[in-house]
Amino acid sequence: MSGFAPMPTDAARAIAQAFLPNHPLGNRYDYYYTWAKLRSDPLYAGVTDALRGTDAPVLDLGCGLGLLAHALRAAGIALPYRGVDIAAGKIARAQRAATRAGLAGATFEARDLADGTPSHAGSVAILDVLQFVPPDAQPVILDAAIAMLTPGARLVIRTGFDDGSARARTTRRIDVLSRLVGWMNATPKRYPERDDLQRRFDAAGLVSRIEPLHGDTPFNNWLVVAERPRA
């Protein structure tokens, strides 16, 4: 089990309120998804802990509904935040929720990473994204993210590893299901190799750590943190 717990129910509900529809009879999918995600998945506890103590702006690649921005503010971490995602619909809903919640310094952009990563200098988050990227594009995105890191900034990744475990098989099944139900725009292509990530970080002179981040879930999720040391 990872050392991080999901968000308390009341805190998760408070964030989810920003995702309620404008009309009482509107679609509440984002509200229920957000509430369930935050109170069952230790992802955001792990990521906010990884970014605590930094002062660099955060670029969230594949941000979805922008939940990281809400989680950072809820944890008292007021870093400038920019989220990008290929799904324009999610970006529109993310921006609306951020405006409702009064998240100053949070912006969103619809962008396909296959067309290139945006310009940025600071920390980078890549959460549950790499496995959906074509294998030949993964190193391009990783190298671009590493190049964005300023001294003291951190690259934070959550990913699965295809290590043959039961957790790995469950993770792949759920990732495939995410595409079938329309939450993701692609099926999983290839999970990153742990040793490859470590070699890439070492070659770039980064200080890194890799630890489990599955909590009570059945998934093979890992938290990867790589920091650019200060001079």
Disulfide bonds with the S-S distance in Angstrom:
none
